[in-house]
Amino acid sequence: MRTFGGFRSGDKFFYGEVVGDEVHELARPFWIDVEPTGEISKLGHVDVDLPVSPSKLIAVGLNYADHIREMARTPLGTPLIWFKAPSSLLRAGVRFRLQSRARHQRARFAEDRKTSWPV
């Protein structure tokens, strides 16, 4: 399977394809065209950044029964939908702090699903 993503080297951001331990820089975002520029960086010498740059994010909440119970909410019949700022996306390895109630909910979510989730 081919692996694409967004990468950063110093102040320079670029899209690339991971091939072994190298990142082959692309001329355009990978969802438009896969055209290598010929520039190659070692994967260990670049930072993995966000793979996309959306203009908006749509979030969905209270969309399953366990979540409604955990949040002590009354079922609405339809999930809550709201917009989030694109700046709410964080690249891998960036540390952040959740307020205590949110931290508890995220920790339980990760534990219930046996996933890795920054808490």
Order of alpha helices (4+ residues) and beta strands (2+ residues): beta-beta-beta-beta-beta-beta-alpha-beta-alpha
